[in-house]
Amino acid sequence: MRARAGSRAGVRVAAGRFPWLLAAPAVLGLAFLVAPLLGLLLRAPWSTFGTRLLMPEVREALVLSLVTATAATAVSLLLGVPLAWLLARTELPGRRVVRALVTVPLVIPPVVGGVALLMVLGRRGVLGQYAYDWFGYSLPFTTAAVVVAQVFVAMPFLVVSVEGALRAADRRYEDAAATLGATRGMIFRRVTLPMVAPGVAAGAVLCWARALGEFGATITFAGNFPGRTQTMPLAVYLAMQESPESAVVLSLVLLAVSLAILIGLRGHWSGAP
């Protein structure tokens, strides 16, 4: 008994020691991630920050980014929530394949997504050719194309978040509503959606943040036209060639938005209160 007690005490002492062997690479990893962000803060033109932020081209890019990201999030909610429900609550044939296809935009380079959109919705695309031949309408290189590109790359974040919330929700409440005579539509509106509302909200915010920072698919499918398709990431890219200080200002705005979202939603993936 004494031997066991002594061994347990030794384990507690060993566990309580600071892991110095892991501390050095951990600090280096943290420094590697934080140093570029600190570089933005140190190199920011604080004396002219407000003036540069209110420049017409910066203001146009900011407004366009906010409008298109919000529109993309609305479209993603309209299409993504039902898709997440199908993946989580039905025996959809080929469900694993469908789930893999839904998450493909998360892993492919965004510029590949832009090329794919051009092949389908471009003027000579699989579907876009009919819109151009019948109605004379070409989607690429328009503001609507920005929204389409953002939906393509951002909606999977919403679908994954909502599907996880649906799988974690207690289905007994839905079963109880069904036994009381509620229709499937009523159950979805009155029971399911309120239960998964936090997951839907978290997915919508992540979707909005991803749409706000989208670059590759946007510049490939919508181009980089000031006032029409030039969002903030595209403006940063252009400003780096003409006015690096303005690029830093735009980068800080995007950084602030991203940090605010990550801090506000940290509990949804870490379990923190």
C-alpha positions in Angstrom: 0.0 0.0 0.0 2.8 2.4 0.9 4.6 1.5 -2.3 1.5 2.3 -4.3 1.0 5.6 -2.4 4.6 6.5 -3.1 4.3 5.7 -6.8 1.1 7.8 -7.1 2.8 10.7 -5.3 5.7 10.5 -7.7 3.3 10.5 -10.7 1.6 13.6 -9.3 4.9 15.4 -8.8 6.1 14.4 -12.3 2.8 15.6 -13.8 3.1 18.9 -11.9 6.5 19.7 -13.3 6.6 22.3 -16.0 7.2 20.7 -19.4 10.4 22.6 -20.3 11.1 20.3 -23.3 7.8 21.4 -24.9 8.0 25.0 -23.8 10.7 26.1 -26.3 9.0 24.9 -29.5 5.7 26.1 -28.2 7.0 29.6 -27.7 8.6 29.5 -31.1 5.4 28.4 -32.7 3.4 31.1 -30.9 6.0 33.7 -31.9 5.9 32.6 -35.5 2.1 33.1 -35.6 2.0 36.3 -33.7 5.0 38.1 -35.1 3.4 39.0 -38.5 0.4 40.4 -36.7 2.5 42.5 -34.5 4.4 43.7 -37.6 1.1 45.0 -38.9 0.5 47.0 -35.7 4.1 48.3 -35.6 4.1 49.4 -39.3 0.6 50.8 -39.3 0.4 54.5 -40.3 -1.5 55.5 -37.2 -1.1 59.2 -37.8 -3.0 58.9 -41.1 -5.1 55.8 -40.2 -8.5 57.6 -40.2 -7.7 59.6 -43.4 -6.6 56.5 -45.3 -9.6 54.5 -44.1 -11.9 57.2 -45.4 -10.3 57.4 -48.9 -12.9 56.8 -51.6 -11.4 53.6 -53.0 -11.0 52.2 -49.4 -14.5 53.1 -48.5 -15.9 51.6 -51.7 -14.0 48.3 -51.1 -15.2 48.2 -47.4 -18.8 48.8 -48.3 -18.8 46.3 -51.1 -17.2 43.7 -48.9 -19.8 44.2 -46.1 -22.7 44.1 -48.6 -21.6 41.1 -50.5 -20.5 39.1 -47.5 -23.9 39.8 -45.9 -25.7 38.8 -49.1 -23.6 35.6 -49.4 -24.4 34.7 -45.8 -28.2 35.2 -46.4 -28.0 32.9 -49.5 -25.9 30.4 -47.5 -28.6 30.3 -44.7 -31.3 29.8 -47.3 -29.6 26.9 -49.0 -27.2 25.6 -46.3 -29.6 25.0 -43.4 -31.9 22.6 -45.4 -28.8 20.9 -46.8 -27.4 20.4 -43.3 -30.7 19.0 -42.1 -30.7 16.5 -45.0 -27.2 15.3 -44.1 -28.0 15.0 -40.4 -31.5 13.7 -40.2 -32.3 11.7 -43.3 -31.0 8.5 -44.9 -30.0 10.3 -48.1 -28.6 7.8 -50.6 -24.9 8.4 -51.0 -24.8 10.7 -48.0 -21.1 10.3 -47.4 -20.4 11.3 -51.0 -22.7 14.3 -50.7 -21.0 15.3 -47.4 -17.6 15.0 -49.1 -18.7 17.1 -52.0 -20.1 19.8 -49.6 -16.7 20.1 -47.8 -14.6 20.1 -51.0 -14.5 23.9 -51.1 -12.9 23.9 -47.7 -9.8 22.1 -48.9 -9.3 23.1 -52.6 -7.5 26.3 -53.4 -10.1 29.1 -53.9 -8.7 30.0 -57.3 -9.6 26.5 -58.4 -13.2 27.2 -57.2 -13.1 30.4 -59.3 -12.0 28.4 -62.4 -14.8 25.8 -61.8 -17.4 28.6 -61.5 -16.2 30.1 -64.8 -16.5 26.7 -66.5 -20.1 26.4 -65.3 -21.5 29.9 -65.1 -19.2 31.8 -67.5 -20.3 33.2 -70.8 -19.4 29.9 -72.5 -19.9 27.7 -69.5 -22.0 24.6 -69.1 -25.0 26.7 -67.8 -23.9 30.2 -68.4 -24.0 29.9 -72.2 -27.8 29.5 -72.1 -28.2 32.6 -69.9 -26.1 34.6 -72.4 -27.7 33.1 -75.6 -31.3 33.5 -74.3 -31.2 36.6 -72.2 -27.8 38.3 -73.1 -26.7 38.1 -69.5 -23.2 37.2 -68.4 -22.6 36.6 -64.7 -18.8 36.8 -64.4 -17.1 40.1 -63.5 -20.2 41.5 -61.9 -21.1 42.2 -58.3 -23.5 39.2 -58.3 -20.5 37.1 -59.3 -18.7 38.3 -56.1 -21.6 36.9 -54.1 -21.7 33.6 -56.0 -17.9 33.2 -55.4 -18.3 33.9 -51.7 -21.2 31.5 -51.3 -19.2 28.7 -52.9 -16.3 29.0 -50.5 -18.2 30.1 -47.4 -21.4 28.0 -47.3 -19.6 24.8 -46.3 -18.7 26.4 -42.9 -22.3 27.0 -42.3 -23.4 23.5 -43.3 -20.7 21.8 -41.2 -21.7 23.9 -38.1 -25.4 23.3 -38.5 -25.1 19.6 -39.2 -23.0 19.2 -36.0 -25.6 21.1 -34.0 -28.4 18.9 -35.5 -26.6 15.7 -34.6 -26.0 16.9 -31.1 -29.6 18.0 -30.5 -32.0 15.8 -28.5 -34.5 14.3 -30.9 -36.9 13.3 -28.1 -38.5 16.8 -28.3 -39.1 16.3 -32.0 -40.6 12.9 -31.4 -42.8 14.3 -28.7 -44.1 17.0 -31.0 -44.8 14.4 -33.7 -46.8 12.3 -31.3 -48.9 15.4 -30.5 -49.8 15.7 -34.2 -47.3 18.4 -35.4 -46.4 18.3 -39.0 -42.8 17.9 -40.1 -42.7 21.5 -41.2 -44.0 22.7 -37.9 -41.6 20.6 -36.0 -38.7 22.0 -38.0 -39.8 25.6 -37.4 -41.0 25.3 -33.8 -38.7 22.7 -32.3 -35.7 21.9 -34.4 -34.6 25.5 -35.4 -34.8 26.9 -31.8 -32.7 24.0 -30.5 -30.0 24.5 -33.0 -30.2 28.3 -33.2 -26.7 28.7 -31.5 -25.1 26.4 -34.0 -26.9 28.2 -36.9 -25.7 31.6 -35.5 -22.1 30.4 -35.1 -22.1 28.9 -38.6 -23.6 32.1 -40.1 -20.9 34.3 -38.4 -18.1 32.0 -39.6 -19.7 32.0 -43.1 -19.8 35.8 -43.1 -16.2 36.1 -41.9 -15.0 33.6 -44.6 -17.0 35.5 -47.3 -15.5 38.8 -46.1 -11.9 37.5 -46.5 -12.5 35.6 -49.8 -9.8 36.4 -52.5 -8.9 33.6 -54.9 -12.4 32.6 -56.2 -13.5 36.3 -56.3 -10.6 37.6 -58.4 -10.8 34.6 -60.8 -14.6 34.6 -61.3 -15.5 38.3 -60.6 -12.3 40.2 -61.4 -10.9 43.2 -59.6 -12.9 46.3 -60.8 -13.1 49.2 -58.3 -16.6 50.0 -57.1 -18.0 46.8 -58.7 -16.1 43.7 -57.7 -13.1 45.0 -55.8 -13.6 43.7 -52.2 -11.2 44.5 -49.3 -8.9 41.5 -49.9 -8.6 42.5 -53.5 -8.0 46.1 -52.5 -5.2 45.0 -50.2 -3.6 43.1 -53.1 -3.8 46.2 -55.3 -2.7 48.6 -52.6 0.5 46.6 -51.9 1.6 47.6 -55.4 0.7 51.2 -55.2 0.4 52.2 -51.5 1.7 49.7 -49.0 0.5 51.9 -46.1 -3.1 51.7 -47.3 -2.7 48.0 -47.6 -1.7 47.9 -44.0 -4.8 49.9 -43.0 -7.1 47.5 -44.9 -5.3 44.5 -43.4 -5.8 45.8 -39.9 -9.5 46.2 -40.5 -9.8 42.6 -41.7 -7.6 41.4 -38.8 -9.8 43.2 -36.2 -13.0 41.7 -37.7 -11.4 38.2 -37.7 -10.2 38.5 -34.1 -13.5 39.7 -32.9 -15.3 36.8 -34.5 -12.9 34.2 -33.2 -13.0 35.5 -29.7 -16.7 35.8 -29.7 -17.2 32.2 -31.0 -14.4 30.4 -29.1 -16.8 28.5 -26.9 -18.5 26.8 -29.9 -15.4 24.7 -30.7 -13.4 24.7 -27.4 -16.2 24.1 -25.0 -15.1 27.2 -23.0 -17.9 29.1 -21.1 
